[in-house]
Amino acid sequence: MEIDDFPTAPFHVRDAESHGLTHSRIRRALAAGLLTRIGRGTYRRTDSFDSIALRVLAVRCSVAADQIVVDRTAAWVHGVDLYPSGESEVRPPIETCSLRGHRATRRCELDGRERDLLPSDIVELRGLRVTSPLRTSLDLGCHLRRREAFAAMCLLARQHGLTRADLLREVQRFRRRRGVVQCRELAALVDPRVESHREAWVLLELHDEGLPRPEPQWWIEVNGVPTYRLDFAYPSARVCVEYDGEEFHDLTEAQRASDRERRRWLRDNGWTVIVVKRGDFTGPARDRWIRSVEQALAATYSNRRWPKW
């Protein structure tokens, strides 16, 4: 049994016979690492490159024609993965909706509901109907927990060229909808320059603490050449905030050494470097790096003649 014995496109078990496959053969291919499960009853070859087209095909295998893909599944189709690692391992149901007045699906692999959508809220990708990036962003801004909602909105904005103006204009339609207060607040803060979920969390924590808004993805020039890029920078104060999460541990030793050298150069050239790690978003760990930012930004010079009493 070889990987080329299986279709290059994702397929559902109900179509296995048309591909000359049996259920036992699929199970053996899974055990051999030739196939991977990407949804209830849906599989793809392990050598297939992840792409929007592949994701569309994967979801289309499971979704009925009268269903519209929404929320986190819609974001995944649009190229933004919002599933926590633990949840993605158990393959959560595909989130769909029926238009108001039509019965929601009862299929166990679909998380169905009813929803009011305008024609402009729906896009069609290779025969799959899915909420547009703009509508998906606003739905998630209402439905997800605050930090996850902000990350979703920033990453969809980055991926699809959405702006704060787009979000703030469209969110007016959501008046009195559950979650709209959170969505409206977050829409005003969205920055498409943010590159990862937890970078968005860092930006939100700085905002919540009342600290000045930093510049995301700031380049430092050396001899006129953009050389070092910072996650967040306060250029005039020479303060930067960097996020190191699980992605840092995936780097090679050479890449980690390069990162250490970069930070050494920054400190040697008068920059204060504050590093935030994966577990630094609650409790004392969160307070420590927030206080570090506050202290680094505190002015060393005041134009007051006398101390403030």
C-alpha positions in Angstrom: 0.0 0.0 0.0 1.4 3.3 -1.1 0.3 6.9 -0.7 -0.4 7.2 -4.5 -3.1 4.6 -4.1 -5.3 7.4 -2.5 -7.0 10.4 -4.0 -5.0 13.7 -4.0 -8.1 15.6 -3.0 -9.8 15.1 0.4 -12.6 12.5 0.4 -15.4 11.3 2.6 -16.0 7.7 3.5 -19.3 7.7 1.7 -17.3 8.2 -1.5 -14.7 5.5 -0.6 -16.1 2.9 -2.9 -15.9 5.2 -6.0 -12.2 5.5 -5.3 -11.8 1.8 -5.0 -11.2 2.0 -1.2 -12.6 0.0 1.7 -13.1 1.0 5.3 -10.4 -1.4 6.5 -8.0 -0.1 3.9 -8.6 3.5 5.1 -7.9 2.4 8.7 -4.7 0.7 7.7 -3.6 3.8 5.8 -4.3 5.9 8.9 -2.2 3.6 11.0 0.6 3.7 8.4 0.6 7.5 8.3 -0.5 7.7 4.7 -3.8 9.5 5.5 -4.9 12.0 8.2 -8.4 12.6 9.4 -9.5 16.2 8.9 -13.2 15.9 9.9 -15.8 13.3 10.8 -15.5 10.7 8.0 -13.2 13.0 6.0 -9.6 12.2 5.1 -6.7 13.6 3.1 -3.2 12.4 2.1 -0.5 13.4 4.5 1.6 14.7 1.6 -1.0 17.2 0.5 -0.1 20.8 1.1 -2.5 22.8 3.3 -4.2 25.5 1.3 -7.5 27.4 1.2 -8.6 25.2 -1.7 -7.8 22.0 0.3 -9.7 23.3 3.3 -12.7 24.1 1.1 -12.7 20.6 -0.4 -12.3 19.1 3.1 -15.3 20.9 4.5 -17.4 20.5 1.4 -17.2 16.7 1.8 -19.2 17.0 5.1 -21.5 20.0 4.6 -25.0 19.7 3.0 -25.7 22.0 0.1 -28.3 24.0 2.1 -25.9 24.8 4.9 -23.6 27.8 5.2 -20.3 27.5 7.0 -19.9 30.0 9.8 -17.8 31.1 12.8 -14.5 29.2 13.5 -15.0 26.8 10.6 -15.5 29.7 8.3 -12.3 31.4 9.7 -10.4 28.1 9.1 -11.6 27.9 5.5 -10.5 31.6 5.1 -7.0 30.6 6.4 -7.2 31.5 10.1 -7.1 28.5 12.5 -8.8 29.4 15.8 -9.2 25.9 17.3 -7.2 25.3 20.5 -4.8 22.4 20.1 -6.8 20.2 22.5 -10.1 20.8 20.7 -8.6 20.3 17.2 -7.3 16.9 18.2 -10.9 15.6 18.9 -12.2 17.1 15.6 -14.9 19.6 16.7 -18.1 19.7 14.7 -18.2 21.8 11.6 -20.0 25.1 12.4 -22.9 25.8 10.0 -26.1 27.7 9.9 -29.4 27.6 8.0 -31.0 30.9 6.9 -33.8 32.1 9.2 -37.0 30.2 8.5 -35.2 27.0 7.5 -34.7 24.2 9.9 -31.2 23.8 11.4 -29.4 20.6 10.6 -29.5 17.7 13.0 -26.5 15.9 11.6 -24.1 15.0 14.4 -21.0 16.1 12.6 -22.4 19.6 12.1 -22.9 22.2 14.8 -26.1 23.7 13.2 -28.1 26.8 14.0 -30.2 29.5 12.4 -28.9 32.9 11.5 -30.0 36.0 9.6 -27.6 36.6 6.7 -27.6 39.1 3.9 -26.5 38.0 0.4 -23.4 40.1 0.9 -22.6 38.1 4.0 -22.1 34.9 2.0 -19.3 34.0 -0.5 -19.0 30.8 -2.5 -15.7 29.0 -2.7 -15.7 26.1 -5.1 -19.3 25.2 -4.4 -19.0 25.8 -0.6 -21.1 28.6 0.8 -19.3 30.3 3.7 -19.7 33.6 5.5 -17.4 36.4 4.1 -14.2 37.3 6.0 -15.9 40.5 7.2 -19.0 38.8 8.5 -17.0 36.0 10.0 -14.8 38.5 11.8 -17.8 40.2 13.4 -19.6 37.0 14.3 -16.4 35.8 16.1 -16.1 39.2 17.8 -19.5 38.6 19.4 -19.2 34.8 20.1 -15.7 34.1 21.3 -14.1 35.0 24.6 -12.5 38.4 24.5 -8.9 37.6 23.8 -9.6 34.9 21.3 -12.2 37.2 19.6 -9.6 40.0 19.3 -7.0 37.6 17.8 -9.6 36.3 15.3 -10.5 39.8 14.2 -6.8 40.9 13.8 -5.8 37.8 11.9 -8.8 37.9 9.5 -8.1 41.6 8.9 -4.4 40.7 8.1 -5.3 37.8 5.8 -8.1 39.6 3.9 -7.2 43.3 4.0 -10.0 44.3 6.4 -9.7 47.7 8.1 -11.0 49.1 11.3 -13.3 51.3 9.2 -14.8 48.2 7.5 -15.5 46.6 10.9 -16.9 49.7 12.6 -19.2 50.4 9.7 -20.6 46.9 9.5 -20.9 46.3 13.2 -23.7 48.9 13.3 -26.0 46.2 11.8 -25.5 44.1 14.9 -27.2 46.5 17.3 -28.8 44.8 20.3 -27.2 41.5 19.2 -25.7 39.4 22.0 -22.0 40.2 22.2 -22.1 43.4 20.1 -20.7 45.6 22.9 -17.5 43.5 23.0 -17.4 43.3 19.2 -17.7 47.1 18.8 -15.0 47.7 21.3 -12.6 45.3 19.7 -13.3 46.5 16.2 -11.9 49.9 17.2 -8.6 48.2 18.3 -8.0 45.8 15.4 -4.6 46.1 13.9 -3.9 43.9 10.7 -0.1 44.1 11.3 -0.5 41.6 14.2 0.9 38.2 13.0 -0.2 35.7 15.6 -2.9 34.9 18.2 -0.8 35.8 21.2 0.7 38.8 19.7 -2.9 40.0 19.6 -3.2 39.1 23.3 -0.1 41.2 24.1 -1.6 44.2 22.3 -4.9 43.8 24.1 -3.2 43.6 27.5 -1.2 46.8 26.9 -4.5 48.5 25.9 -6.4 47.2 28.9 -3.6 48.5 31.2 -3.9 52.0 29.7 -0.4 51.9 28.2 0.4 53.7 25.0 -0.3 51.8 21.8 3.0 50.3 20.4 4.0 50.0 16.8 3.6 46.3 15.6 6.3 44.8 13.4 8.7 47.7 13.7 11.9 47.5 11.7 15.2 48.8 13.0 17.6 50.0 10.3 21.4 49.5 10.6 23.3 51.6 8.2 20.1 52.4 6.4 19.2 48.8 5.9 16.1 47.3 7.7 17.8 44.6 9.8 15.8 43.8 13.0 12.1 43.5 13.2 10.4 43.8 16.6 7.0 42.4 17.5 6.0 45.7 19.3 8.1 48.8 19.7 7.9 52.2 21.3 10.6 53.7 19.1 11.1 57.1 20.9 11.5 55.3 24.2 13.6 52.5 22.7 11.4 49.9 24.3 10.2 46.7 22.6 7.9 43.9 23.7 8.5 40.5 22.1 6.3 37.3 22.4 8.1 34.0 22.7 5.6 31.1 22.7 5.6 27.5 21.5 6.7 28.8 18.1 10.1 29.7 19.7 10.7 26.1 20.8 10.1 24.9 17.2 13.1 26.9 16.0 16.5 25.3 15.2 19.4 26.0 17.5 20.9 28.3 14.8 17.6 30.3 14.7 17.5 30.6 18.5 21.1 31.7 18.6 20.3 34.4 16.0 17.4 35.6 18.1 19.6 35.8 21.2 22.2 37.8 19.2 19.5 40.1 17.9 18.3 40.9 21.4 21.9 41.3 22.6 22.4 43.9 19.9 19.2 45.7 20.9 20.3 45.9 24.5 23.8 47.0 23.6 22.3 49.8 21.5 20.1 51.2 24.3 16.9 49.2 23.8 14.9 47.7 26.7 13.7 44.3 25.6 10.7 42.8 27.4 9.9 39.2 26.6 6.4 37.7 27.1 6.0 33.9 27.2 3.0 31.6 26.7 2.0 31.5 30.3 2.4 35.2 31.0 -1.2 36.3 30.5 -2.7 35.8 33.9 -1.8 36.4 37.6 1.6 37.6 38.8 3.4 36.6 35.6 1.2 39.0 33.6 1.7 41.7 36.2 5.5 41.4 36.1 5.9 42.1 32.4 3.2 44.8 32.4 5.1 46.6 35.3 8.3 46.2 33.3 6.7 48.0 30.3 5.4 50.8 32.6 8.8 51.3 34.2 10.6 51.3 30.9 8.3 53.9 29.5 8.5 56.1 32.6 10.1 59.4 31.5 13.6 59.9 32.8 13.2 63.7 32.2 10.4 66.0 33.3 9.9 69.6 32.5 8.4 70.2 35.9 10.4 72.6 38.1 9.6 70.9 41.4 8.7 67.3 42.2 5.0 66.4 42.3 3.8 66.2 45.9 
